[in-house]
Amino acid sequence: MDFDTIIRGGTIATASDTFACDIGISGGRIAALGENLGAAKEIVDARGKLVLPGGIDSHVHVSQPSAPGIVMADDFASGTRAAAFGGNTMMLPFALQQKGESLRQVVKDYHAKADGQCYVDVSFHLIIADATERVLGQELPALVNDGYTSFKVFMTYEGLALSDLEMLNVMSVARETQALVMVHAENYDAIRFLTDRLERAGKTAPQYHAASRPIPVEREATHRAISLAELIDVPIMIVHVSNREAMEEIRRAQQRGLKVYGETCPQYLVLTEKDLEGLNMEGAKYVCSPPPRDKQSQQACWEGMQQGVFALFSSDHCPFRYDDPQGKLIPKGRTSFRWVPNGIPGVETRLPILFSEGFGKGRISLNQFVALTATNHAKTYGLYPKKGTIAVGSDADIAIWDPKREVTISQALMHGGSDYTPYEGIKVTGWPVSTMLRGRFVVRDRELVGKPGDGAYVPRDKSPLAAPRSA
């Protein structure tokens, strides 16, 4: 049998195994694993390299509406290009509904932004901000049936926060349709109270963003989200967990047999609240929610991954430009941290940071790295085994890594739309050098060889996590 491509001589790792063999690719899929596979149109030499499943970043924000006068830094072209350079072959951004909008129309408009623009594959989560009878009774069930099998709800932010009653109504639809609910868990009223008090005291610099959202704000909302989900008997994913207290709320729920899952992100492993203390507005570069915490919280997030409390490691990529009045430098007259857009870029640096800080420093195994960055995402969101693994029949979505390559992260190396990286100056060992989507290179030897439109939209099956208990 002749193959389109054979990747030869590399060390392959999946979520469960590490082994040496060659990969034969035909028609965009993995057709064989073994030795002496024969002939191919192209032979890729991977000696001395790791051959891993392409990363799946299941929590990113691109080309998304923001506050008036604020523009997100990445569209689908720049966002997926950055993802590819970071060793990712798929990302899952959010189609965000605003008050008064048809959810079906939101999805249609979001597709129009993505069509023909993507370097890697995409699939969409939904964000439910207007839980009307029409949305919950008609549009949402129909969209879940069409493959939009996960949606996010917010417990904070003006115009996005849902009441407990609205959360229960949304969760009820999720249970009926076997969809997976993602929850941003922060107490909106507590944040508003603390923000007002800080501003009255003249504490308006970016560093006080963290003070307005302390750990109890996240812990309480996490506990409440779990309690609401328990009432409905529906699985939930608590996203971007930043600290021990919230992590332990999830752990306790898991120990009680509840279908509660967790995710954490790079900012909670390598940044702290002190990064927000930069001179002038420099601290705005690190404003995200929940905010980075302290060293003890970093350790808790590592423990959450090591012990399986967190199944997913995502970037929560939410990019804005810094030196731009439509970005982090807020307009004149709005002098408080409350006006700084929440979010930081990170899709390109997610994998190298975890590879170096996790696998490279012995905190997690290589197989755990693959699970946390690819396989578990595919399993969680209805993409496995088409995506997220190296196996016969799976899409040939592959990242080839140089495990010894030393890189100092800098904005000069980045390929997205933002003008800064919050991880500037961090030294890592291990970097993806080539990224292959369905058997074709998008990035090869650190050079872009793909084009917009190489990536496609991928409908998803229902999450196995949302299957009825009797199944």
N, C-alpha and C positions, 0 to 999 in steps of 0.2 A: 504494500500500500504506500503510495506517495502522499506526502502531506504538503499543505501550503507552507508551513513553518515548523521547524523543530528547534526548541530551546534546549541546548546541550550543555551538560557539565555543571549545572548549578545545584545548589542545595535547596530543596523544596521544603516549605513548612506550611502545614495547615493548622487548624485549631486543635488537632489531636495527635499529629505525627510530624516528624522531621526525617527526611530521607533524601538520598541522592538518586536521581534518575533523569531521563530526558522527557520532554513534553512534546507530543505531536499534536499539531493544530490543523484542523480542516474546517472550512465553512464557518469560521468564527468561533468554533467550539473546541474544547479539548477532546481529541479523538483517541489518544493513547498516552499511557505513562509506562516507561520501561527503558530498556537499554537496546542499543542497536536497532533503532526504529526504522532505519532504511533511508530513503531519499526524501528530499523536500525541495521546494522552490527556493527556500531560504533557510540557512542554518544560523542561529543566533548563539554566539559563544557566551555562556554564563559562568565560565570557570572562575572560582573565587567569589562568586556572587550568591546572594540569597534570592530565591524566586518565590514570591509570596502572592497570595490573592490581592488584587487591587483593593485599596481601601474603600470603604463605604462610609461617608460622613452623613449620618442621618439627622443632623441638626444644623442646618445652615439657613441664613437669610440672604437672599439676593433679589435685586430688582423689586423691592417691597416698598409700599407706601410708608412714609414717615410723617413726622409732625410738619405742619406748615413751614415752608422755607428750608426744610432739611431734605437732602438727597442722599440716598444710599450710594456708596462708592462702587459697588459691583453690579453689573448686569449679568445676564447669563453667559455671555462670551467671556468676560474677564474672570468671572467667578469659577467657571468650569475650567478655564485655562490654568488658573492658580491651583485648582484641585488636582489637575493632571500632573503638574510639576511637583506636587506634594505626594505623588504615589497613589492617588485616588482614581478610581474608575467609575464612581457613581456618587452622587450626592442627592439628598432629599431636602429641598427647600419648602417654604410654606406659602400657600395661596391664602392671603390674609383678607378676611371679610371685615368690612367696617360697618358701622351702624347704618341700617337702611338699605344695605346692598343685598342683591340676590346672590346666594352662595354659588349657584350654577353659573351666573355671569362672571363672578370673580374667577372661577376656575377657567372659564373660556378665555378671559382676558389674560390670565397668567400664562396659558398655553401660547398665546400670540406673542408674548415677550420671549418665550423660550424657543419657539419653533425655528429651526435652522441656525441657531446660535451656539449650540452646546458642543464642547470638545469631548465631554464624557457624558455618560448616561445620567438621566435624572428621573425622579418620581416625586410627586407632590404629597405633602401632608396638607390638611386644611386647618385654618384657624377660625374658630367659632366665636364671633364677637356679638352677634345679634341673634339670640336664641328664640326666634319667633316661632309661632305655631307652624307657619309655612316652611320655615327652614327645618325644623325638627320633624315635622310630619311628612314632608314631601321631598325637599331637596337633599337633605343629608342622607336619608336611607337610599335614595336613588344613586347618589354619588358613591356611597360605600359599595353598592352593587356593581358600579362601573370600575372599581379598582382603587378608589381613594379610601383606603381602609384604615386610616389613622387620622386623628385630628387633635389639635391642641387647644386647651383652654387656659385662660389667664386668671390669676387671683389678684393681679395688680395691673397698673397702668390705666390712665384715663381713657375711656372709650373701649377698653378691652376687658377690664375686670368683670367677671360674672359674679352674681350673688350666689349664695349657697343653694337657693332654690333653682336658679338657672343651671348651676353645676349638676344638680341632681337630675334635672330634666335632660340635659345633654348625656349624662352617664346612662340614663335609662335607654336612650336611643342606641347608645353604643352597645349595651347589653343585648338589645333586640336584634341588632344588625351584626353582632360579633366584630365590632371595630375596636381598635385600641386607643385609649384616651391618654394623651400626654398632658402633663400639668406643670405650669410655671407656678411654683408655690412660694408666694410672699404675701404678707397681709397688707392689703392696700390701705386700709384705714390707719393702721399703725404707722405706715410709711408717711402718709399725709400728716399725721400728728407730729411725728418727729421732724419732718421737713419744715413745717411751719415754725416749730420751736427753734430749730437751728437758724432759720433765716431771721427770726426776731432777735436772736443773739448776735447777729452779724456774721455768722459762720456759713459763708456762702461759697467758699473755694471748692474745687473739685474733690479735695480730700474728704469733705463732709458728706459726699455721696455715700461713702461706706458707713458713716455714722447714722445716716438716715435709714439704713437697711441692715441693722445688726442681726446677729445669729438668731435671737428669739423670734424675729419677724419671719424668718424662713422655717424655723423649727415648728412654730405654731401652725403655719399654713400647711406644712407637710403633714402634720398630725391630722389636721382638719380634712385635707384632701383624702387621706387614707380612710378616715371615718366615713366620709360621704360615699366613697367607693365601696366600703364594706356594707353600707346600707343597701346599695343597689346590687351588690355581688358582681362587680365588674372589674376587670384588670385595669391598672393604670401604670404609666411610666412617669416617675418624678424626674424631671429633666434638670440638668446643670446643678447638681447638688454640690455645695461648697464647704461643708463642715461636718464635724462629728455628730452633733446633736440631730441634724436632719438625717444623716446616714443611719443613725441608730434607730430613729423612728421607722425607717424602711426595713431595717434588719428585724426589729420586733414584729412588724407586720408579716414578714416572710416566715418568721419562726412560728407564727400563729396560723400559717397555712394560707394567708391571703395572697392573691395574685398582684403583688406590688413589686415594681421593678425600679431600678435606679440607673442614672447616667451621671457621669462627671466629665470635666473638660480640662484642657491644658492650663487655663488661667488659675485653676485651683490647685495646681501642682507646682508651679514655678513663679507665680506672682503673689504679692501680698498687698494688704491695704496701704503699706508704706509707699508703694509705687504711685499712689494717687497724690503724693505730697510734693510733686514737682513744682518748680518755680513758675510764677505766672499761671498760665493755663495748661502747662505740660501734663499735669495730672489728669486732664480730660482724656488723654490717650488711653487711660486704663479704666474709664468709667464703663461698667457693665453690670448687669444684675442677674443673680446676686453678685455682689462685689467680691474681689479676692479678699481672703481673710488673713490668717497668721500661719506660722510654721506648724502649730499643732493641728490646725485644720488641714493643712497639706498632708500631714501624716495620716490623718483620718481618711482622706480621699484615697491615698495609696492602699490603706487597709481595706477600704470598700471594694477596690478592684481585686486585690489579692484574695479576698475571702468570698468573692462572688456576690456581694451585696449589689454592686454595680455591674450590670451586664454590658454596658455600652460606654465607650469613650468617644465623645463627639467634640467638635470644635465650638459649637454655637457661634460660628462665623457670622458676624453682623457688622459689616465694614462701613465706616464713614471716613472721609478725609479729615485730617487734622487742620492743616493750614488753609481753611476754607470756611467762609461765613455760612455756607450751606452744610457744614459738617460740625466738627467738634468745637470750633471757635464760634460761640453763639453770638447772635446779633446784638448790637448795642441796645442798651435798655433792659436786656435780660442778663443779669449779672450773677444769678445763682446757679449752683450745680444742678438744680432741678431742670434746667433747660438744656443741659448737655445731652445729646442723643446717646442712648444706652446701647453699647455694643462695641466689639473689637474684632479686627480681622484675625483669622487663624486657620483657615482651611488648608493652607499650604504648609504650615508648620506643625500641624497636629501630629502627624505620624513620626517625623524625626524627633520631636520632643519626647514622645512616649517611648520610642525605640531606644533613645540614648539614656534617658532618665530611668526608664523601666527595665527593659531587657539588658541594656548595656551596663547598668549598675546592679544587676542581680535582684531587682525588686519583683520582677515578673519573668516568666519563661517566654521563649519565642512563641510557643503555641498559645500562651495567654495573650501575647501581643496581637497575634492574628485574630483570635476570638474577639478581643475587645475592639478592634478597629475594622473588622470586615465580617467575619462569620456570624457573630451574634446580631449584628445589624440586619443581615440578610434574613436570619431566622426570625427576628423580632417583627420585621415589617413585611413578611410575606414574599420574600425574594429567593429564598433558599430552596433547592440547590443550584438554581440557575446562576445565582450570584453568590459571592462570598467565600468560595472555596476553590481548590484546585482538584478536580475530579473529572473522570471521563463523563462527557455529556454536559458539563457546565460551560458557561460562556468563558472564552479565553481572555478573561480580565486579569491582567498580571502586572505586578510591579517587580522590577529587578533592582535589587539593593546592593550597594557597596557598603558592607557592614563596617569597614574601617575608615571610610571617608570622614575626615574631620572638617566641620563647617562652623563658622561663627555666623549666626543668623543676623542678617541685616536687610534693610529695605531694598538695597541695591540688588539683592538676589530674588526679590519677590516678583510675582507676575500678575497680581490682582490690581484692582482699581484704587485701593487706598494709597496714601502717600507716607505711611509709616507702618511699622510692625511693633506691637507691644513687647515682642520678644527680642528686640534689638540687643545684640551683644552676648546672647546666650550661646555657649559653645556646646555643640552636639557631635557625637560620633555615630555615623551611620546615616546614609542619605539615599533616597531613591534616585537612580540614574536613568531609568527608562520605564515608561508606562505604556501598556498595551491594552487596548479596548477591543474586545471580540476579535483578537488575533492580529490587529493592526496597531502599529506604534502611533501613539499620540505625541509622546516625548521619547526621543531616542538619544542616549548619551548626552542628556541635559539640554537637548535642542528640540524646539517645537517642530514637529513634522506633520501633525494633524491639522485639521481645519474646522471651523465652525460647521456644524451639521453632522460631524462624525458621531456625536452623541445623540441618543434618541430618548424619547419618553418611554418609560417602562411601567405598564399597569401592574398592580400587585395583587396577589392573593390575600385573603384574610390572614391575619396574624394567628399562628398556632397558639399564642398566649391568650387569645380571646376566645378560644374554643370553649363550649359549654363544659361544665365539670363532669357531666355524664359521658362526654366523648372519650 
